[in-house]
Amino acid sequence: MLWLNIVIGIGVLYLAIGLFFYFFQHYFFFRPEILPNSFTYKYPFEFEEKTFDMEDGGVINAVYFKVPNSRGVIYYLKGNSKSIKGWGKFAKEFLGSGYDFFMMDYRGFGKSTGKRTEHILYSDAQHLYKWLLNTYEEEHIIIYGRSLGSGIAARVASWNHPRMLILDSPYFSFLKNIRRWAWAFPLKVLLRYQIRTDQFLKSMQAPVYIIHGNRDWLIPITHSRELRDLYPGHVQLFEIEGAGHNNLPDYPEYHELLYDLLDGKHQLDIKPTEA
């Protein structure tokens, strides 16, 4: 009886942890900073605040930085923490290279509101990409996805024809990365965000450049190496020696590489891949 009670106890605990993960996974994956609508953004360069009313009642808040005689626009899909209040500082690097810069907050972040699902993340990002098409030709749009945003960026890039896709510390798939921590659970059933970057790159027609620190413990560089190996000739990987997940900008190599990419000094001759 003792062993039976132990087995039952373990089973109940396993089920409880699984149910807790299923219903509260948002708290593990998203760490938003919520801002009141009255909040005023302050940046050291000129910008416009944009608000988009979505068909389902959601609201997407974004910031839009412009430079004179721009070479195009960087559509930046951010990571899973805080809000564009702090992320706006990353505009400086791109503005200094002569590009406009556009970034949104996902639903539940900053001033953005509404229900958030994997499909909705893609849909919102695509909606704003189409808005950019009112001003820019696709050959002048560069999509940049950072961490969580890398999978969303890959999805949008796969639906369109931007000049290039830059992935900063990406994951092979959200499912694969989470499996490192919850390998004992049926994640394909429990996980609400699978985000298959590996599948999205399959239909890409633009060059894909990956920047990843080789000491990243949150999303190991093996994810980027597998993406590169999956699409040889289609994906180019740049490894930053000694860099982790959140400190790439601390390395001069990152800035030099970014400038070279934006200046077109790295060129991949991409042929459409099979769907």
N, C-alpha and C positions, 0 to 999 in steps of 0.2 A: 504493500500500500504506500509505503514511503516513497519508493521510486515512482510509482504512478502519480502521486501528488506532485513530485518534483517535475515530471514530464508535463503534467497539466499546467503547472505554474509557469514553466518556460514557454509553453504554447500560448498561454493567456498573455504573458508579457510580450512575446513576439507580435501577436495580433494587435495589442495595444499600441506598441511602438509604430507598427505599420499604419494603423488608423490615424495616429497622431501626426505622422509624417504626411499622410495624404491630405488631411484637412488643414494643416498649418505650414505647409512647405513654403508658402509665400514669405513667411517670416525668416526662413533660412536663406532664400535666394535673393530677396530684394531688401535693401536697407535704405529706404527713401528718406529724404528730408522734405517735409511738407511745408509749403509757404502760403501765407494768406494772399488773396488776390490783390491786396493793397501794397504788397511788397514791391519795392523799387530796386531793380538791378543796377549795379554800379560797376562799370568796367573802365579801364584807362583808354579805351578806344571807342569810336562811335559805333552804335548798334541800334537795331530796331527790335522791339518786342512784338512777336506775332502770336495770335491766338486762332486756333482752328476748331470749329464746331463740327464734330463728327456726326454721321447719320444716326448712330445709336444713342446719341445724347452725351457722349464723352467729349471732353475738351482737351486739346493738346496745346501746350504752351511752348514757345520756342524763341530763340534769340538768333538774330541775323546780322552779321557784321559785314560791311562792304568797304572796299578800297577803290580808289580811282583807277580806271582802266584795268580792271581785274582780268586775270588770265583764266578765270573760271571760278568754280565754287567747290569747297570741301563740305560734303554732307557727312557730318560726324555723328556716329551712333555710339553713345557713351556706355560706361559700365553700370554696375548694379547698385551703386551707392549715391547718397546725397542728391543734389539737384544741379541744374545748370547754373545756379548761383555761383558755385565753386568751379564747375567744369568749364565755365567760360574763359578761364585763364589760358586754356589750351589753344584759344583762337590766335594768340600772339604769333606763334611760330608760322602759321599758315598765312596770316595777314602779311607778315614780313616777307613772305615768298611771292606776294602779289595775288593771293587768292581771297575771294570772299569766303565766309565761314558761316555754316548754318547748323544749328543743333537744337534738338527738342528734348523735352522731359517725357519719359514714358508715363503712362497713366498711374496715378498714385504717387508720383514724384513732383516736387515743386508745386506749381499751380495747375498741373494736368490732373484731370479727374476722369472717373469712369471705370467700368469693369476691365480687368486685365487678364488676357489669356494669351497663349502662344500665337494663335491665329490673329488676334487683335493687335499684338505687337507688330506682326508682319504687315497687317492691313494699314495701320496708322503710319508706319514707316514708308510704305508704298504711296499712300495718299500725299505725304509731304514731298516725296520724290517727284510726283506728277506736278505738284505746285511749283517746284523748281524749274520744271520744263517750260513754264510760262516765260522764264527769263533766260535760261541757258540751253544751248544745244547740248546733247548728251556727250559729245566729245569734249565738252568743257566741264563735265561733272566728275568729280572723284569721290568715291564712297570710302569712308574710313570707319572701321569698326573696332572698338576697343573692348577687350574682355567679353563680358556678356553681350555687348553690342556687336561683336564680331559675327555671331551667327545670324543676327537680324540683318546686318549689312550684307552678308553673303546671300541671304534670301532675296533681298531687294535687288542686288546686283544680278542675280540669276534671272530675274523677270525683265531686266532692262539692258541697256547697252552703254554703261558709263565708260569713261576713258580708262579707268583702272579701279581696282579694289585693293585697298590696303587693310590688312588685318593685323591688329596689334594684340599680341598674346592671346590668340584664339584657341578654341577647343575643337577637337575632331567632331565631337557631338556633345551636347549638354548631358545626354544620357551616359556617355562613356566617362565623363569627368566625375559625375555624381556617383557612379558605380564604385569608384575608388573608396568612398566613405560608407556606402550602404550596399555592399556587395551581397549581403545575405538576404536582401529583400527583392521581390519581383518588381523591379523598377519600371519595366515596360507597362505595367498595370498601374502602379502607384504614381509615377512621375507625370506631372501635367505639362512639363516643358522638356521635350526631347531634343529640339533644335539641332537638326542634322546638317551641320556645316558640310560634312563630307558629301552628302547628297546634293546640296545646293550648288557646290562647285562643279558638279557634273555637267550642267548646262551653261556654264559661264562662257561668254565669248570675249570677255575683257581680260587683260593680264591680271594676275593675282600676286601681290607682294606681301609676304608675311615677315613681321618683325617680332622676335621673341627672345627673352632673356634665357640663358641656359641654366640659370639657377632659380627658375620660377617653380615654387612648390605648390602654388594654388592651381595653376594649370601647367603641368609639366611640358617642357619643350618637345617631348615625344609626340604630343598631339600635332604640333606643326610639322614635325618630320614625317608623320604618317600622312598628313594632307599633301605634302610635297611628293612623297613617294607614290601616292595614289594617282596623282596627275602630273607625272614627269613632263617637263617642258611647258607646262601650263601654269605652274606655281613656282615662284622663286622665294626661297627662305633665307632670311638674314638673321644669324644668331648673334646676340649681343653678349659677349663674354663677361660673366660675373653678375649680370643683371637679374633681378628678381621680377616679381609680378607688378609691383607698384613704383618701381624706381627707374624705369627705362630713360626718362628725361634727365637723369643724373649722369648719363653716359654720353660723352661727346660723339661717340660713334652713332648713336641714335639720331642726333640732330644732323650730322653729316649725311647719313643715309636718307633721312627724310628730305633734305634739300635736294639731293641727287634724284630721288624719285619724282619730286615735284618739277624738277628741271628737265625731266625726260632723259636722264643719263643712264637709266636702266631700261632696256627695251626687250620685251618678250614678244616674239612673233607668234601670235595665238591663232590657231585654227579652231573653228567651232567644234566642241566636243559632242559626243553622242548623248542624246537624252536617255 
